Amino acid sequence: LVNRLLFSASCDHTVRCWVAEIGDCTRIYKGHTHTIGCMVIVNGVLITGSGDCTARAYDAKSGACKRIFKGHRGAVNAVVMRGTKLYTASFDGSIRIWDASKLKEGEDIVPEQPKASGSTGSNLKDVV
């Protein structure tokens, strides 16, 4: 919920903007070609991540797509904005850092694979 607006991501490849009090859809953000699984809104910019292996930046007011971030080889399942840096995480096992002020890819980080354990009851906190 942002400024009395509610945003919903969908399997129809869109994000919709709703007026929370009355339930009217005021805007539809289009462009992705697969399910949208994550989004964040920062300073009037809507950032989305999708199964089409891209993240997109939209002007939240107009709905215009301002940037497309390409490079992942799997679905983008997390997006985080910090200053002018956009961090995207993907099912391909990588985290990418982008300069969100330009359409320019920054450093590509691929995390190490967790080591196999002989334990039959592993705990997620041990892997993270």
NULUMZA-184963 format. One line per 3 residues: number of its first residue (from 0); for each residue x, y, z of C-alpha. Coordinates in nm, 3 decimals. Example, Ala and Ser with C-alpha at 12.3 -4.5 7.8 and 13.67 -1.06 7.14 Angstrom:
0) 1.230,-0.450,0.780 | 1.367,-0.106,0.714 .
This chain:
0) 0.000,0.000,0.000 | 0.160,0.326,-0.118 | -0.024,0.661,-0.088 .
3) -0.360,0.479,-0.063 | -0.275,0.278,-0.373 | -0.240,-0.099,-0.378 .
6) -0.024,-0.281,-0.634 | -0.079,-0.642,-0.739 | 0.142,-0.863,-0.956 .
9) -0.013,-1.136,-1.163 | 0.027,-1.448,-1.373 | -0.118,-1.246,-1.665 .
12) 0.226,-1.074,-1.692 | 0.100,-0.739,-1.557 | 0.102,-0.529,-1.242 .
15) -0.217,-0.344,-1.157 | -0.258,-0.030,-0.948 | -0.575,-0.008,-0.737 .
18) -0.733,0.270,-0.528 | -0.751,0.091,-0.194 | -1.070,0.252,-0.060 .
21) -1.289,0.189,-0.364 | -1.119,-0.100,-0.543 | -1.088,0.066,-0.883 .
24) -0.798,-0.034,-1.110 | -0.635,0.290,-1.225 | -0.332,0.163,-1.415 .
27) -0.195,-0.153,-1.575 | 0.181,-0.196,-1.619 | 0.264,-0.416,-1.920 .
30) 0.576,-0.550,-2.088 | 0.677,-0.873,-1.917 | 0.622,-1.197,-2.107 .
33) 0.593,-1.426,-1.803 | 0.455,-1.423,-1.448 | 0.568,-1.135,-1.227 .
36) 0.690,-1.273,-0.898 | 0.830,-0.972,-0.713 | 0.811,-0.594,-0.706 .
39) 0.909,-0.289,-0.505 | 0.819,0.080,-0.530 | 1.088,0.339,-0.456 .
42) 1.063,0.715,-0.514 | 0.786,0.686,-0.772 | 0.952,0.399,-0.959 .
45) 0.796,0.052,-0.973 | 1.057,-0.224,-1.012 | 0.935,-0.571,-1.113 .
48) 1.099,-0.911,-1.154 | 0.961,-1.183,-1.377 | 0.988,-1.538,-1.501 .
51) 1.095,-1.389,-1.836 | 1.444,-1.344,-1.677 | 1.418,-0.963,-1.669 .
54) 1.353,-0.683,-1.424 | 1.174,-0.368,-1.540 | 1.152,-0.015,-1.405 .
57) 0.825,0.172,-1.462 | 0.725,0.529,-1.389 | 0.462,0.456,-1.122 .
60) 0.243,0.754,-1.222 | 0.238,0.720,-1.600 | 0.292,0.343,-1.628 .
63) 0.567,0.394,-1.887 | 0.848,0.138,-1.887 | 1.172,0.333,-1.832 .
66) 1.431,0.052,-1.819 | 1.463,-0.320,-1.890 | 1.734,-0.508,-1.702 .
69) 1.840,-0.818,-1.897 | 2.109,-1.072,-1.815 | 1.971,-1.341,-1.587 .
72) 1.927,-1.694,-1.721 | 1.646,-1.779,-1.478 | 1.337,-1.614,-1.332 .
75) 1.405,-1.296,-1.133 | 1.263,-1.372,-0.790 | 1.379,-1.072,-0.581 .
78) 1.443,-0.702,-0.644 | 1.588,-0.450,-0.396 | 1.670,-0.083,-0.453 .
81) 1.942,0.095,-0.251 | 2.025,0.445,-0.371 | 2.095,0.420,-0.744 .
84) 2.179,0.049,-0.724 | 1.927,-0.219,-0.816 | 1.996,-0.569,-0.685 .
87) 1.825,-0.860,-0.861 | 1.832,-1.224,-0.756 | 1.742,-1.510,-0.984 .
90) 1.672,-1.881,-0.989 | 1.989,-1.904,-1.203 | 2.179,-1.872,-0.873 .
93) 2.315,-1.522,-0.933 | 2.272,-1.178,-0.783 | 2.326,-0.889,-1.020 .
96) 2.396,-0.528,-0.929 | 2.276,-0.265,-1.175 | 2.325,0.109,-1.205 .
99) 1.955,0.201,-1.202 | 2.025,0.554,-1.323 | 2.135,0.406,-1.658 .
102) 2.067,0.087,-1.849 | 2.410,-0.046,-1.764 | 2.497,-0.375,-1.602 .
105) 2.731,-0.361,-1.311 | 2.902,-0.637,-1.118 | 2.766,-0.990,-1.148 .
108) 2.783,-1.198,-0.831 | 2.736,-1.575,-0.838 | 2.716,-1.720,-0.486 .
111) 2.905,-2.032,-0.389 | 2.704,-2.354,-0.380 | 2.640,-2.483,-0.028 .
114) 2.857,-2.781,0.061 | 2.688,-3.120,0.079 | 2.626,-3.250,0.427 .
117) 2.599,-3.603,0.561 | 2.318,-3.489,0.788 | 1.969,-3.604,0.695 .
120) 1.800,-3.313,0.873 | 1.952,-2.997,0.734 | 1.844,-2.657,0.857 .
123) 1.804,-2.362,0.618 | 1.987,-2.129,0.858 | 2.297,-2.349,0.818 .
126) 2.294,-2.294,0.441 | 2.218,-1.919,0.441 .
